[in-house]
Structures are given as structure tokens and as C-alpha cells.
Amino acid sequence: MSDLYTELLVKKQKTAKDSLVKIGMITLTVLAVIAGLIIHPYALILALGLFVADYFILPKTDLEYEYLYVNGDMDIDVIMSRQKRKKAISFRIQDADIVAPVKSHRMDYYNNNTKMKVLDYSSGNPENKIFAVVTRVKNEPARILIEPDEKLAMQMKSSAPGKVFLD
């Protein structure tokens, strides 16, 4: 029995917003600690609150997406700061309406549909070939953005040849 199996890890590019959030949170925490030591001890309570916020917010500025493709089933996990893994979404390629590059003419209707939810699991680099998977997520139409390599794209095409377009 020959199973179609592919794993792919895609690192999300850091944006200016991610860097600004990281620098801002660390700066505020350091300033609160200094204020607590020099000005008033109650500022240490604020510093403690900022430490807790840092613990939850900072890992979300360093993301990687892991695609696991097995026989038509796609699982996408989000890896935060190379430490915490969270299951993001699972779907079947055969259940999708269409899978094609975002810039393809086949996606014109879907790209202009503002009522469709967009879930972005790509690197965010516009130079890379990003695909859109149009499917239903929780009974709502959604456009899932992924960035498959050549092997993964070919396996998706072989699983659902009438729905996956590589142009």
C-alpha cells in the first residue's frame, strides 16, 4: 500500500509589527522593574503583570507552520518559538472547492469575495508561491492560505486532480 505522506515546515516572516510588539513589551517590563526598584515598590506588581503578558504574547511573534499531508488529509500545526505546538486546522483536499495559486485567474472570484474568512498559514513572503484552499471551516466558507513545496503540490494534485490547479 503506497501512502501519500509529506511533512513541510514553513517559517513565518517577521513583520515590523512583530518586532515592535517584542521590543515594546520587553521595554515596558524593564521600565516597570526599574520603577519598582527606584520609585515605588507597587510598580513591581505591574512588572509581574507584564512578565505574565510577555509569556503569552512574545511566543506568538515567532511562528512556524507544519503541514502534514497524508492521503488527502491536511493537518496544519502552529509552532510558537520552537517550543509550543498547537493544532490549527485539519481538512480534506477532496472536500475543497478549489486549490490554486492565489495569483491564478481561477481564484479571481474567491479573492474578491470579502465575506469569506481568510486563514493565513503561509510565510507571508509575497515572492513565494502561495496557494489558496477554498473550503468550509465550521460550515462557513473559508480561504486557507498555504505555501506548499513542489512535492506537496504534486501530491495534492494526484489526490484531487479536478480540484487542484498548479498554474
Secondary structure, DSSP 4 states (H G I P E B T S, - for coil): ----EEEEEEEPPPPHHHHHHHHHHHHHHHHHHHHHHHT-TTHHHHHHHHHHHHHHHGGGGSEEEEEEEETTEEEEEEEETTTEEEEEEEEEGGG-SEEEETTSGGGHHHHT-TTSEEEE-S---TTS--EEEEEEETTEEEEEEE---HHHHHHHHHH-TTTB---
